[in-house]
Amino acid sequence: MSLRYALIGCGRISPNHIAAALENKLEIVALCDLDKVKMTDIVENFSLNKDVRLYIDYKEMLEKEDIDLIAICTESGKHGEIALDCIDRGVNLIIEKPIALSLQEADEIIKRSKKKNVKVSACHQNRFNKSIKKIREAMEDGRFGRLLYGTAHIRWNRGADYYNQAPWRGSWLQDGGALMNQCIHNIDLLRWMMGDEIEEVFGMTDRLMHDYIEAEDLGIAVIRFKNGSYGIVEGTTNIYPKNLEETLYIFGEKGTIKAGGKSVNLIEEWLFVDKQDNPEEVKERYFENPPNVYGFGHTPLYADVIAAVIDDREPYVTAADGRRALELVLAIYKSAAEGRAVRLPLEKCSTLDFSGRFDR
């Protein structure tokens, strides 16, 4: 069974989605973007069928096309509105991170998708990395014992050229800052690995080097999880002169791991009391070398969502997972803005709540 597929938003990340769609043998029926050149470039670069329809209005596309699965890859601030329109049409979704920029929109996505029996997956593709799947297996098998703490470090570089490519980047209305855009993948992994349920968060954020954007370029946070463990987040786009690393550490009473590389795609430390496996063999077997920070996770994420639609089950990465990652970033923002620890869960919060935060 081949699902009919469309892509909304043909910017920087769209080639990864088109490649994943093709590798999973989806029938690509339509593309949508405000810039027709971007759409025609995708058609040419991927040698798509010439009968793929091109739209500048996604609502017109929804009216005219019979679509089973849509990927939303627009600016982040439009994810929620577009997702809800697609869900109302009964279309299954893959939504690029973050799932939305407000908890209210995320909650509405979850609510309406359940009502319509529509499958929605947040595109946190790093959960499908070989390294992360191996670590998750060890976690689910209880090999760490009692969890003590975990850390997520995202030490990257983004300069004026990056922000000039798309003026929405770094704005509170359409994006947020380093934590929301660049760091949310690793923040998602940290929360997921450490038990998901959070007691409180204390964060600090600042804009040190990018006075031409509205949001932060540095975020640091301490997290207390409900299971008694702790988390540390350190994320920045200020590293000179280029991306340095994205790493995830987990420390338990019976195990220590470190995942690193461009997109936590390799295991650098693998130490367990039980000695079930050879650390050097694990490092070699669960190693990937992607050409960029996007990694290889889109193709298996697409395969899982397709299977979820066909088998009528939840995707491996759900809309609720996307909400949890969003909630943690917003909690860090809220704590930094208010200068106090913030308790979870949060019911209402949006990036727009922090407009003017760094105005000088």
N, C-alpha and C positions, 0 to 999 in steps of 0.2 A: 504493500500500500504506500503510494507516494503522496505526501501532503503538499498542498498548494501553499506557497510561501511568498511573503513580501517583506521588504525592508523599508523602514521609515527612518531617514537620516543617513546620508552617504558621505559622512566626514571621515575623520582620522581612523576610527576603529572599524568602519564598515567593511574593509577588505577581509578582516578576520571572520566576520559573519558570513559574507558571501562564500568564502572558501569553505567554511564549515557546512553551509547549506549544500554546496556542490558535493562535498565529500560524503554527505549523508543522503545524497540523491533526492533532495527536495526539488519540487517543480517550482522554479522561480517564475512567478507570473507578473510581478510588478515591483517597481522601485519608486520611492517618493522622496523628494528633496526640493527645497526652494530654489536651488541652483541646478539647472538642467545639465550644465557641463559636468558636474560631479556624477550625475547619473549616467550620462553617455560614456564617461571615462570608465565606469565600472563595467558597463556592457562590453566595451572594447577590450579592457584589460583582462576580463575573465571569459571573453568569447561567448557571451550569453546569447541565447536565441534572440533574433531580431524582433520577435513578436512579444518580448517583454514590454509591458506598458509602463510609461513614465508619467508620473503625476507630481504636480507641485502642491496639491491640496490633498492631504491624507483622508479628509472626509469624503471627497469625491471618489477616491480610490475604494473606500469602504462601501460606498453606494454601488459602484459599478462592478467590483470584483468579488468572486467567490474564493475566499482565502481561509485556510485552516490554521496557519501559523504566521505571526508577524514578529519581527524583531524591531524594537524601538531603540534607535541609536542617535537621537537628536540631542540638543543641549539638555542638561539634566533637569532644568526647571520646567521643561515641557513633558517630561516622562509621565507624570501623573495624569494630566488632562488627556493625553493621547491614549494612555493605557485604559482609562475608564471608557472612552469612546469605543475602543476596540472590544473591550469586554462586553459592553452593551450590545455589540453586534455578534457576540458569541465566538469571538476569535481568540485562540490560544496565543500566549505571549512569551517572548524572551525580552526582558527589559534590562538594558545596560545599567551598570551601577551609576549612581545610586538609584534605587527603585523609584524614589521621588525626593523632593526637598522638604516635605512636611510630613509629620506623622499622621496628620489627618488624611492626607491623600493616600498614604500607604495603607492606612486602615480601611479606607474605602475600596482600594484595589482588592484587598483580602476579602472583604465582605461581599462585594459584587461578584468576584470570581467564583466564590463558593456558591452563591445563589444561582449563577449561570452554568455551574459545572465547567468552568473554563480553567485550563491549566496555565499557571503563571510562574515563570522561573526568573529569579533575579540572576543576572549574569555575573556571578562570582566564580569565574572559570578556574581559578587557582585551586579550588577544592578538588579538581580532577587531575592535578599534577601527580605524577607517579610518587614523588616524595611525600606529598601531603596525604595521599591515600594510604601509604605505608605507615605514616605517623598516626593517622586516624585509626587504622587497624590496631596498632599497639595501644592506643588510648581505649578503644572499645573492649579490648581484651584485658584491660586492667593492669597492664605491665608497668605503668608509672607508679602504681600504688597511690598513696595520698598525694594530690597535686599541691605543690607549694606556690610556685608562681611562673608566669610566662611573660615574655617580652616580644614586642613587635617593633622593629626598627626599619624605617623607610627613609633612606638617605639619598635623595635624588637631586637633580638639577633641572630647573625650568627657567628659561630666560625670556627676554622681551619677544624674541622671534616666535616662541610658542604661543604667547598670549595674543600677539598680533594676528596670528592665523585665524583666530575666532574671538571676536571681542566679548563674547559672553563668558569666557573663561575668567575665573577669579571674581565674578560678580555674585552678590548675595541673592539676586533674583533668579539667576540661571545656573549657578554652579556651587558656590562656596569656595573654600581654599584648599590647601594642600591635604588636609585630613579627609575632606569629602571627595576630592577628585583623585589624587594620587595614592592616598594611603588606605582607602576604605577596603581594598581587597585583603590586606594583611590584618587590618582591624577586624574584619569578618572572621578570618582564620583564628585569631587570638581568642575572640569571644566564643566561637564554636568549640575550640579545643578545650577551653577552660571551664566548660559546663553551661555556657549560655546565660545563666541567671546571675544578674549583677545586683549587688547591694547598693553601692555608691561609687561615684566617680569624682575625682578632683583633677581639674585640668588648667593649663595655662597656654595661651596662644598669643602670637604676636606677628606683626608684619615688619620684618627687619630689612629686607632687600628689594621688595617689589612695591614701590610706592605708586605704581600705575595700576594696581588691582585693588579691589575693595576688601578682600578677605585675607586670611592668615597665610604666611609661608612657613610658619613653625608652630607645631603643636606638641605638647608634652602632657601626659596624663598618668595618674595612678588609679587603678581600678580594684575594688574589693568585691570578689565574687561571693555568692551566697553559700558556696561549698567551703568557704574559709581560705581559698587561695587568692592570690593577688596577680594583677597584670600591670605592665608598664607599656605605654605607647610613646614612641618618639618618631615624629614625622616632619620632614622638611623638604623644601625644594631649593634650598640655599647652598647645596654642596658644590664646592669648586673642584674641578671645572666641569664635571659630568657626573652622571649617576654613579654612585659608589656601591650600594648594596640594598637589598631587601631581605631581612632576616627574621626568622621566627625561632625563639627559644622556648622550650618547655622543661621545667624542672620539677621532678617528683621525688618522693622518698626512695623510689627504686629505679629511677630512670632519668636520663638527661638526653635531649636531642637539640640539634641546631639545624634548621633548614636555611639555605642561603641561595646565592646566585642572583640572576637578573629578576626572577619572579618566584622566589622560594622554590626553585625547580631542582635543587640538589640537596642531598643530606650531607652535612659536614661533620656532625657528631652523632653517634648512635651508641649509647652506653646504658645497659640494663643489668640489674642484679641477676636476672634469670639466665642470661647468656644463651638465649634461644637461638640466636643467629650471629654470624660473623660480621662485625661492624664494617670491615673493609668490603665484604661482598655486598652488604646492603647499600653502601655508598656507591658502588659500581653499578649495581642492578637498577637502582631507582634514581638514576641520573638522566637529566635532559638538558640540552643546550639550545634553547630557543634563540632566534635572531634578535628578539627585542623583549621588552618587559611584558608583552601581552601573553607570552608563552604559547603552549599548545593546547590549552584547555577548552577552547571554543568548540572544537570538533566533538569531543566526548560529551560536553554539556548539551550540544544539539542532539546527539544520539539519545541521550537520556530523556530529553523533553519529547522527542518524537515517540519514544517508547511509552512515555507517560500518557500522551494523547491516545495512542492506539490501545493501550492496556487499561485506560481509564484509572490511573493512579496519580499520586502526587509526584512531582519532579523531585530529584535528589536535592536540588537547591530551590526552595520555595519562596513565595512572596513574603512569607513570615520571616524567613531567614534574611531577606533583603531589608525588612523593617528593623530587625534587630541590629544590623550593621549601621543603618541610618540612625537609629535611636542612640547608639553609643557615640557616634560623631556629634550629634546634636547635644548630648549630655555634656560632652567635653566643651563644646562652644558655650553652653549655658553656665557651666561651672566657671570657665575663664571670664565670662562677662560679669558674673555676679560675685566672683572672688570667694566662693565657698564650695564645699562638697555638695553634689547633687545626688539625691536618692532616685533610684529607678523602681518601678517603671515610670516613664514619662507618657502622659496622655496626649499632650498638645505641645508641639514645638516645630519651628520652621527656621530655615536659614534667614528668612526675612526679619526674624526677631532680632537679628544682630546687625542690621543695616546701620552704617555709621560708626561701627565699633572701633575702627582704627583711624577715623577722621582726625586730623591734627590741625 
